[in-house]
Amino acid sequence: MIYDEAARRDREDPLAPLREAFALPEGIVYLDGNSLGALPKAVPGRIRAMLKDEWGQDLIASWNCHGWIDLPQRVGERIAPLVGAAPEQVLCCDSISVNLFKLLATALALRPGRHTILVEAGDFPTDRYLTEGLAAFLGETRCRVREAPGDRLADALDDDVAVLLATEVNFRSGRRHAMDELTRAAHEAGALALWDLAHSAGAMPVALDACGVDLAVGCGYKFLNGGPGAPAFLYVARRHQNVVEQPLTGWLGHRDPFAFADRYQPAAGVLRYQAGTPSILALRSLEAALEVFDGIDLQALRAKSLALTDFFLAAVAAEPACEALTVLTPGDHGERGSQVSLAHPEGYAIAQALIEDGVIVDFRAPDIVRFGFAPLYNSFADAAAAARSLADVLAGARHRAERFRVRARVT
């Protein structure tokens, strides 16, 4: 019955043809796009051409004749509509971690006299690690870190908070913050709002400009499908540009990098947030991957994401064998990202048993099995197969096999 309903929903899905734009292995249900997006079919050809015709033939001249030097800006402009940003505010460069360092330092400089970075307890570790690293580097007299539970962040804002750092969709639970409300609360307290879009950009509409967001970061390898280690991106609202310098004053952030001047002079606007030489191979891959979003209605993308997760949650709830699982992902659409997180004391082993069945999910400590739904390519048939496999694993206690308990380095 569930498979018949899934087939009907897939036939009626206006986004279903997009699945053909991705190289998905036969016999695999891939529900890990919130960790590494699937390979768009356009990418290999673009990389081959770059290797053969650009690097292979035109060599170093490609920085000019093939526009390599402008790729961080061009790719940033392709990402901008996906995150609700007007032009000249998004730059594609470095990693989320490096970009967070730049933007946290920017926020502190924009709020002199304030010293606190407010973070969400239990947020993605790199966000917390970077805040603590910056605080240790600057010293307590210039920077301190304070945390609060996600539902108490607004209450924790006071007159010493320079910047609120929050992730729009929590990586463990899949819970989505109300970006507009928290940004407004930060501003009312005199603080800036810095958002991490790692688990939202590419899966749903993001409204940076409309919400009055000050700063943001995101990655290229999850729902944007740019490939492993794809460059991240950063957003600096136009009103904050040209006011302060970012701390990683590398040569490509200079206003005239090929003048090789002895003294640093920052480039105008968001371009000053470049540092070192970018990875052109990685940028070409991400540039090609982003083409699949051309002409896509992001509201339709969001509608499919919610429909897929609703369908999967209902299918799991209908399976008696799944009663031992705890659903962490909110039922409310406004509070849900594009994943379903299920907790179980033997979550790691369950995830490994599913993977052996051909249902690719991942595990997040201490006990969470994550099912990431990428609406560009996941189908209702994928959701049905994952629910059925999960029920079979639990009903047969197959996850208790010893081979599923050996922890790999990457989970």
N, C-alpha and C positions, 0 to 999 in steps of 0.2 A: 504493500500500500504506500509506504513512504517513498519508494522508488518511482511509483507511478505519479505521485504528487510532484516529486522533484523533476521528473521529465516534463510534466505540464508547465511548471514554473520556468524551466529553462527554455521551453518553446516560446513562452510569452515574454522573455527577458529581452528588452531592446539592446542591452549591452552585451549579449551573448556572443555576437560575432567578434568582439575584441579578443576573445580567447585565442583566436587563430593568429594573433600578432605575437604570441609567445611560444617558445620552444619548451613544451611541457612533456616530460618523458611518458611513454605509454605505461599504463598500469600503475601510475603514481597519483595519489591525491596529495597535492602540495598545499599545506595550510601553515606555511612558515614565512609568508611574504611580509609579515611584520618584523622579521629578523633579517631576511635576505630575499629580495624580490626575484621572481623568475626571469629568465633570459628573454628579452624581446628579440624577435627574429631579425630586426633591422641592425642589431649591434654588431654581429660578426662581420658582415659585409663592410660596415663603416670602418671597423678596426683594420680589416685587411686592406682597404683602400688607403687608410692613413699610413699603414706600414709601407705599402708598395709605392704609392704615388706621392705621398707627402714626405715622410722621413726617408723612404727608399730612394726617391728621385730628386726631390728639391732640397733635401737635407736642411741645413740651418736657415736657408731662405724661406722655409715654411713659416717661420715666425711672422713674416710679413705677407708673403703671397697666399698663404692659406689661413691667415688670421689667427695663428696660435696665441699671439700676445693678448688678444681680446676675448679669448674663450671664457675666462672667469666671469667677465661682465655679460657676455652673450648668454651663457648658460643660466646665469642669475636672472636675466630678463625672461627666460623661458619659464623659470620656476615662479617668478613673481605673481602671475595670474592664479596659480594654484594655491597661493597662500594669501590672496587678497591684498596684494601690494601694488601700488602704482609704480611706474618705471623709476629707475635710478635709486632704488633702495635695497636691492638684493644682489649679493655677490656670491659666487660659487668658489669656495677655496677651502683648503686645509680640512681639519676634522672638527666635529662638534666640540671636542675637548679644547682644542686650540682656540676655536672661535669663542667659546665660553670665557676663556681667560681674557681675550681681547675685550669682550663686551661687558664683563663684570668690572674690569678696570675702567672702562668708559663710563659705566653707570656711577661708580664711586667718584670719578672726576666731575661728573655732571651734578652731583649732589654734595658739594663740599660742606663739611660740618656734620655730615651723617656718616656712620661707620658700619652699619649692620647690613649684612646680606641675609634675607629671610628665605629659608628653603623649606620644602615639604618633607616631613619625616617619611622615610621609606621610598623616596624618589630614586630615579636611576642613579647608581653609585657614582658614575663619572661626574655628575652634576655636583654632588656633595663633595667628592674628592677635590674638584677644582676650586670650589669655594674655600675649602680648608687650606688648600695649597696656597691660594692667593692671600688668605689671612695670615698664614705663617710667613709668607714672603714679605708682606707689608708691615706686619706687627700689629698688636692689639690696639695701639693708639690710632691706627688708620683703618683697620678692617676687622670685623668680628662676624661670626656666623651664628645664627640662631635658627632653630627648626620648630615647626609646629605641624600638627596633623593636618591633612588636606582639608578637612571641613572646618578648621579653625584658623586658616591662614589670614583671613580678613581681620579676625579679632586680634591677631598677633602683630598687626601693623602699628607702629608707634613713630614718634618724631625722631628716632635714631635710625630707622630703616631707610637705607639709600635705594635698595632695589629688592623687589620680590622676584625670585627665580622659581618658576613652576613649569611642569610639563603638562601639556594640554591633555594627553591621554597617558595614564599611569601604565608603566610597562608590565607590572605584575597583574593588576586586577582588570585593566582595560577601562577603568573609570575615567570619564571625561570631565574636566573642569569647565565651568562657565567662564570663558575667557573675558567676555565683556564685563561681567560683574566683578571679577577679581582685579582686572585692570583698573576699573573705576575706583574700587576700594583703595588700591595702591595710590592712585593719583590724589584721592581725597585726603590720604595721609601724607602727601608730599613726596611719595616715593615713586620710583620708576618700575615698570613691569617688563621683565625679560622672560620670554616663553621658549620652551624647548618643544619643537614640533616633530620630533623623531617618529612618533607613532600616530601622527594625524596627517601630515602633508602627503598628498597623493591618494588618500583613502576617503577624504571628505573635504568639504569647503572649509577653508580657514580664512578669517576676516581680520587680518592684522591692522590694516588702515581703519576699517570701520569700527574696530574695538579700541582704537587709540593706543595700540601697543607701541612701546618705545623701542624695544630691541627683541630679536628672536634668532634662534639657531634651528637647524634641521639637518638631516642626513640624506644622502643620495642613494643609499643602497637598500632601503626597506621598500616602502610603497612606491618610490620613484623608480625602482628597478635598474639603477645605474651600475650594478655589479659589486662584487666584494671589495670593500675599501673605497667605494666611490666617494668623491669629494663631498664635503658638507656645504651648507650655505649659511649665510647670515643676513640679517635684516637690520638696518638702522633707519628709523623714521627720519624723513627729510628734515624735520625741525631740529634734530639733534646733530645733523651733519655739519662738519667744519667748525664745531665748537671746541672739541677737545681732540687730542691725538690718542691713538691706541698705543699700547706699550710695545708691541712686537713690530718695531719700525724697520722692517726689512726693505730691501732695495726696490721691490716692485710696488711698494706703497708710496714711493717717492713721486713727487710731481713730475720729475723728468729722469727716470731711472737710467737712461743711457747717456746722461750728462756726466755720470759718475762723480758727482759733487762730493766734497768731503763732509758737508753738513747735511743733515736730513731736513727736507722740507716736504710735508705731507701732500699727497695728491688731494684733489678736491673730491668732496662727497664720499660715497661708500668705497671708492677705489683705494682710499688710504688704509683700508682694512686688509689689503693684500700684504703678504710678507715675502716668502721665498718663491722660487720658481715653481709653477704649478705642474702637476702631472698631466701632460697633454693626452696620453692614451686614456687615462681615466675620465678626463673631461669629454673626449670624443665619445666614449661609451655612454656616459650619462646624457650627452646631447642627443644621441640617437634614440636612447630609451625614452626621453621626454616627448618624442614625436607622437607616441601612441596617445597622448593626452590631447592632441590637436582636435578641436571641435567637440570635445567631451563636455557635457553638461555636468558640472560638479554636484548639482543637486540630485541628478539621476544616479550618480556614483554613490552618493550618501544613501539614497533610498535603497539601492541594491545591497549595500553593506548592511543596513539594518534588517532588510528582508532575509539575507543569508544568515545573520546571527540569530534572528527570531526563529527561523526554520530549524537551525541546528539546536538551539535551546529547547524547542518543543520536542524535537526528535529524541534528545537525551532524556528529557523528563518522562517520555513515554516508555522508556526502557527500565524495567524493574532492576536489572543488574547495575544500573547507574545510580541507584539510590544512595550509595555510600559516598558519592562525590558531592562536594560543596561548591555551589556556583558563586564565584566572586564577582563576576561581571554584572553591573546593574541592569535591571529589567527596563528601567526608564530610558527611552531613546535619547533624551537630551543629555544623559549622563554616561552614555555608552560610546566607546571607540569602535574599532573594527576588529575586535578579537573577542574570544570567549575564554575565560580562565576558570579552570576547574581544579579544586584542591582535593588531595587525597594523601594520606600518610605515605603511600608507596607511589607517589607521583612520578618519580624518575623511572622506575621500572615499567610503569604503565606507558609512559612516553616511548620507551625503547621497544616495547611489544607492539605498539601501534606502528612505529617506524618499520619494524620487521614485516608488518602486514602491508606496507606500502602507503601508509598514511603518515606523511611527514609533518610532525609537530615539534615543539620544543618544550623544555622544562626550565622553570625558574625556581630557584631555592626559596623557601625550604621544601615546598610540596605542591607546586603548581604546574599543571599541564596546560600549555597555551595553544589555542587553535586560532591562527591568524587568517582572516578572510580578506583577500585582495579582490575587490569588486571588478577590477579590470579583467581578471581571468578565472576566478573561482566560480563554480557553478553550484546549483542546488543539488545536482547529483554528487558533487564533492562532499557537501554537507551531509547528505544522506549516508554516503559510504563511510564517512568518518564516525557518525553516530552508531552505525551498525557494527563497525569494527571495534569501537570502544566498548559496546555492550558485550560483544563476543569475548574480548580480552578479559573483562571482569567476570562474566558468567563462567568462563572456563578457568579462571584464576591463572591464566597463562603468564601474567606479569610476575608471578612468583618464581619463575625459573631463574636459576642462579646467574645465567648469562646476562640477564637484564639488570643486574644489580651492580655491575662493574662500571664505575663512573668514568666516562671519557673526559678529556680536558675541556672540550666544548660541549655544553649541554643545551 
